[in-house]
Every structure is written in C-alpha cells, then in structure tokens.
C-alpha cells in the first residue's frame, strides 16, 4: 500500500477492488448462510468434499467474468466444494452454478448475472 498524505491507498486497480468482497459483504454472507457450506447443507456430492473443512466465500459470477464482490454474488462453501466447483474436473460446475443462481433468485428479487457483473456503462 502507498501512503498519500494520511490516507493509505491500495496498489490494486479500482476494478480489481470491486471484485473483492468487503468486510460488510463478508459478514452479511456469513450471517445469511448461517456459517455453513451451501452445498453441504444440501448433501451435494459429499463423498470427499467436506473432509478439508474451512469455509470460503465463492463468487457466483467469478472474478474472471467480472463478478462483483457484493453480497448478492457470494455464497459460503467449504474448501472441498469450492475446489470441486472451480476445478470442474468432474463435470459438475454447470450444475453447481445453476444451484447457486437459483438460490440467489430465491433470496434477491430480480437477481440476475448481469446485476452482479461489472459493467462500465
């Protein structure tokens, strides 16, 4: 971080900062998802997923697709399920994303991928 006057300024670009979850968003996601993995709650492919423990916030629309770091674009997942979704090595990514999108639509009226994706205009 650079110090400019008395303010600290991140070296990350403005857009990169928009894709990171703020502390406020993180707290809201943890509270909404009741400190448990979205997929574990549904018993989704539990064989080895949860043996690694730990919760992470997963982007519904990934950062690589300019998904914003806001509450409406994040969901809790254990390390195993997060890796399963990100790696997509078992052909489950599409199904997992569909489940997450349906969850968001149930909670947030009018939710859409466009609304949680960075758009300059």
Phi, psi and omega in degrees: 000143176264149175254124178239112186063236177257357182266143173267137182234130180289148177277353179287151178291160179302315182295319178299321178293330180291338182266355177267143178285129176286166178299320179298315179295319180300313180298318181296320179293315179299318180293313181300317183270008173053042175054036177216155182294131178305313185284324177297321179302331183260002179067028185281117176039068186274354189317302183233357189302314190266003182290343181273343178065188177073139178252143177226156174267124180259139172283136172286305170266113186297159178301326181297340177252021177067032176290131183285155177269063181239161183308320184286359179238013182231148178212146180284139175215147175288164182301320181296313179291324178298315178296320179300318181287314183293321183281329177057021186286353177246014178070023184260350186306312182301314179296318180295316178296321178299318178298316180295318180295320178296321178299312181296322179293329177291323186273317187247110179304130177077013181301139172208159178301322180299324183287343180246018180244136179299132177218120183297331185242000000 
